[in-house]
Amino acid sequence: MRFENVLVIGGSGFIGRHVCAALAAESIDVTVPSRRRERAKHLLLLPTVSVLDADILAPGTLERLVAGHQAVINLVGILYSRRGRRDERGPNDYGPDFARMHVELPQAIVAACRANGVKRLLHVSALGVSPSAPSEYLRSKAIGEQALLAADDLHVTVFRPSVVFGPEDRFLNNFALFARLLPAFAVPCPDARFQPVYVGDVARVMLRALDDPQTHGKAYELCGPRQYSLKALVEYVCQATGHRRLVFGLPDRLSYLQAAILERLPGRLMTRDNYRSMQAPSVCSGSFPFGIEPQPLEAVAPTYLAPSRPRERYPQLRWRARR
């Protein structure tokens, strides 16, 4: 089936920008709901994309948004949550924000699709998800993913990417910022394993899967061609940005302490739940789907990490400011 109009939930974010661009390049009409429409103004440049003011968590909103669309793509994900009451927490519990965005929202999307007769649903999860995973993030993602795959009356496809990189990412770009500002890097969980995947490849595989009935009911792991330790990634960013910095790994207890301190600072650069997530390797067990050759980090990252003149950095700065 050729899909002509798609609702993209979470479309104003990093991955969403590229997914919407890929859909627009195929002349597919895209609707993106956003609580702050001004933060999605960059999408208005795409000829077939419409941005609506909407709170997807408000009662009845999802049913109204899904109506009239042939497919739904859910890209919503958060990296930290407020903590629940400690005496109510068990090994499979998670904070209220994780519960709302990773568990209740996917369940609500399923209900809205059923109410409107929409069968096609694509969902972005994460590598390492499991109800018994070490972090609240991975546990809550697992429960939401299970709810979708259990909806066998819908045509659901799930994607589990490793850490995603690209010009607007908050992963390598954060390391680049620290490389400019700090004389040395104290890397938490230095041996944590990642297999970074390029955001353009994530968008490409999702577009490929959209109208492929062979993908219904399946989950696909998405990784780049190489695995790295976190320390190796930081060292690479320092090299790519032209900053010679001392990079050293923290032992386990100091990594946890660093996370506990950072989660109390504005911006939450790292939390204890992030620390726990890094105990699970974010690497793939198989090859990239559909025979697509994923872009290596070394082929893409230098194009946005390498030193540049202020005028060359202007488009990227505008994106970060949502202008």
Secondary structure as GFF3:
##gff-version 3
##sequence-region A 1 323
A	DSSP	beta_strand	5	9	.	.	.	ID=ss1
A	DSSP	alpha_helix	14	25	.	.	.	ID=ss2
A	DSSP	beta_strand	29	34	.	.	.	ID=ss3
A	DSSP	three_ten_helix	37	45	.	.	.	ID=ss4
A	DSSP	beta_strand	49	53	.	.	.	ID=ss5
A	DSSP	alpha_helix	61	66	.	.	.	ID=ss6
A	DSSP	beta_strand	71	74	.	.	.	ID=ss7
A	DSSP	three_ten_helix	86	88	.	.	.	ID=ss8
A	DSSP	alpha_helix	96	98	.	.	.	ID=ss9
A	DSSP	pi_helix	99	104	.	.	.	ID=ss10
A	DSSP	alpha_helix	105	116	.	.	.	ID=ss11
A	DSSP	beta_strand	120	124	.	.	.	ID=ss12
A	DSSP	alpha_helix	136	149	.	.	.	ID=ss13
A	DSSP	beta_strand	155	161	.	.	.	ID=ss14
A	DSSP	beta_strand	164	165	.	.	.	ID=ss15
A	DSSP	alpha_helix	172	181	.	.	.	ID=ss16
A	DSSP	beta_strand	184	187	.	.	.	ID=ss17
A	DSSP	beta_strand	193	194	.	.	.	ID=ss18
A	DSSP	beta_strand	197	198	.	.	.	ID=ss19
A	DSSP	alpha_helix	199	210	.	.	.	ID=ss20
A	DSSP	three_ten_helix	213	215	.	.	.	ID=ss21
A	DSSP	beta_strand	218	222	.	.	.	ID=ss22
A	DSSP	beta_strand	228	229	.	.	.	ID=ss23
A	DSSP	alpha_helix	230	240	.	.	.	ID=ss24
A	DSSP	beta_strand	246	249	.	.	.	ID=ss25
A	DSSP	alpha_helix	252	262	.	.	.	ID=ss26
A	DSSP	alpha_helix	272	277	.	.	.	ID=ss27
A	DSSP	three_ten_helix	289	291	.	.	.	ID=ss28
A	DSSP	alpha_helix	297	300	.	.	.	ID=ss29
A	DSSP	alpha_helix	302	305	.	.	.	ID=ss30
A	DSSP	alpha_helix	310	320	.	.	.	ID=ss31
###
